[in-house]
Amino acid sequence: MIGCLCIHGYTGGPYEVQPLVDYLEQRTDWKFEVPTLPGHGRELDLKGHYYQEWIATAELAYLELKKTCDKVYIIGFSMGGMIASYLSAKHEVDRLVLLSAAGKYISVPQMYKDLTGFLTEAFRGSLEENELFLHYQNKLKQTPFPSSVEFVKCVQFTRPFLKDIHNPVLIVQGKQDEMVPDKAAIYLEQEIPSEDKQLVFLNESKHLICHGKDKEELFETVISFLTR
């Protein structure tokens, strides 16, 4: 049996990767694990949680899959991509998919572009209808500063393990990502020594890549990589 572990990002939840999970579930007989990292989910409760807990939760989910599965694939989104990279370096992982992985952060040019758009919409009186603005406004209200420090620590801790990844890797990055810059994907490709790695840019996708305009292309790219 094949197991597939999907890890969401910082201040997110399983909903970030759920469209991809649904797509794969409909087309495979794999066993899926999509854990909610401590303090995360639709309603955030991050205070008092540490990056070690987030890594440990994902690692336990991997170990549960490994009990019954001959092969394990890991898909990681944003911070979850860095946790996935750590697990791939430490454990026996057959294939690794990194989506908008936060190896480097933040995309200042794209964020400036988005903020400029927010200001324009504010003058027009339509800002409250902007889903991207509402998404980040809600997250900012629920995110304590110490938790963001834990996010940075998580990235810093997992980054050195990139050099120990030798299994097949697919790296996918949205060209309009407002959080993770293009250079993050290029950095990952350069740091990971695997001889079997593929880098794909999606022109119309922002950070929430599984919900973006290119999601059908994303889904087809991922399943092709995992089943080839």
FENVENRA-V55343 format. One record per residue. N is the residue number from 0. RES is the residue in one small letter. D_LAST is the distance of its C-alpha to the last C-alpha in whole Angstrom. Layout:
<<N & RES & D_LAST> <N & RES & D_LAST>>
//
This chain:
<<0 & m & 16> <1 & i & 14> <2 & g & 16> <3 & c & 15> <4 & l & 18> <5 & c & 19> <6 & i & 22> <7 & h & 24> <8 & g & 27> <9 & y & 30> <10 & t & 33> <11 & g & 30> <12 & g & 29> <13 & p & 26> <14 & y & 26> <15 & e & 25> <16 & v & 21> <17 & q & 22> <18 & p & 21> <19 & l & 17> <20 & v & 18> <21 & d & 19> <22 & y & 17> <23 & l & 14> <24 & e & 17> <25 & q & 17> <26 & r & 14> <27 & t & 13> <28 & d & 16> <29 & w & 15> <30 & k & 18> <31 & f & 19> <32 & e & 22> <33 & v & 23> <34 & p & 26> <35 & t & 29> <36 & l & 30> <37 & p & 34> <38 & g & 36> <39 & h & 33> <40 & g & 33> <41 & r & 34> <42 & e & 38> <43 & l & 38> <44 & d & 40> <45 & l & 39> <46 & k & 42> <47 & g & 42> <48 & h & 39> <49 & y & 37> <50 & y & 34> <51 & q & 34> <52 & e & 34> <53 & w & 31> <54 & i & 29> <55 & a & 30> <56 & t & 29> <57 & a & 26> <58 & e & 26> <59 & l & 28> <60 & a & 25> <61 & y & 22> <62 & l & 25> <63 & e & 25> <64 & l & 21> <65 & k & 21> <66 & k & 24> <67 & t & 22> <68 & c & 19> <69 & d & 17> <70 & k & 14> <71 & v & 15> <72 & y & 13> <73 & i & 16> <74 & i & 16> <75 & g & 19> <76 & f & 21> <77 & s & 24> <78 & m & 26> <79 & g & 24> <80 & g & 21> <81 & m & 24> <82 & i & 24> <83 & a & 21> <84 & s & 21> <85 & y & 24> <86 & l & 22> <87 & s & 19> <88 & a & 22> <89 & k & 24> <90 & h & 22> <91 & e & 19> <92 & v & 16> <93 & d & 12> <94 & r & 11> <95 & l & 13> <96 & v & 14> <97 & l & 17> <98 & l & 19> <99 & s & 22> <100 & a & 23> <101 & a & 26> <102 & g & 27> <103 & k & 29> <104 & y & 31> <105 & i & 33> <106 & s & 33> <107 & v & 36> <108 & p & 36> <109 & q & 34> <110 & m & 36> <111 & y & 39> <112 & k & 38> <113 & d & 37> <114 & l & 41> <115 & t & 42> <116 & g & 41> <117 & f & 42> <118 & l & 46> <119 & t & 46> <120 & e & 45> <121 & a & 47> <122 & f & 50> <123 & r & 49> <124 & g & 49> <125 & s & 46> <126 & l & 44> <127 & e & 44> <128 & e & 42> <129 & n & 39> <130 & e & 36> <131 & l & 35> <132 & f & 38> <133 & l & 39> <134 & h & 36> <135 & y & 37> <136 & q & 40> <137 & n & 40> <138 & k & 38> <139 & l & 40> <140 & k & 43> <141 & q & 41> <142 & t & 40> <143 & p & 43> <144 & f & 43> <145 & p & 42> <146 & s & 39> <147 & s & 38> <148 & v & 39> <149 & e & 37> <150 & f & 34> <151 & v & 35> <152 & k & 35> <153 & c & 32> <154 & v & 30> <155 & q & 33> <156 & f & 32> <157 & t & 28> <158 & r & 28> <159 & p & 29> <160 & f & 26> <161 & l & 24> <162 & k & 25> <163 & d & 23> <164 & i & 20> <165 & h & 18> <166 & n & 14> <167 & p & 11> <168 & v & 13> <169 & l & 12> <170 & i & 16> <171 & v & 17> <172 & q & 21> <173 & g & 23> <174 & k & 26> <175 & q & 28> <176 & d & 28> <177 & e & 31> <178 & m & 31> <179 & v & 28> <180 & p & 29> <181 & d & 26> <182 & k & 27> <183 & a & 26> <184 & a & 22> <185 & i & 23> <186 & y & 25> <187 & l & 22> <188 & e & 20> <189 & q & 23> <190 & e & 24> <191 & i & 21> <192 & p & 21> <193 & s & 17> <194 & e & 16> <195 & d & 12> <196 & k & 13> <197 & q & 13> <198 & l & 16> <199 & v & 16> <200 & f & 20> <201 & l & 21> <202 & n & 24> <203 & e & 26> <204 & s & 24> <205 & k & 27> <206 & h & 26> <207 & l & 25> <208 & i & 22> <209 & c & 21> <210 & h & 24> <211 & g & 24> <212 & k & 25> <213 & d & 21> <214 & k & 20> <215 & e & 18> <216 & e & 16> <217 & l & 15> <218 & f & 14> <219 & e & 12> <220 & t & 11> <221 & v & 10> <222 & i & 8> <223 & s & 6> <224 & f & 6> <225 & l & 6> <226 & t & 4> <227 & r & 0>>
//
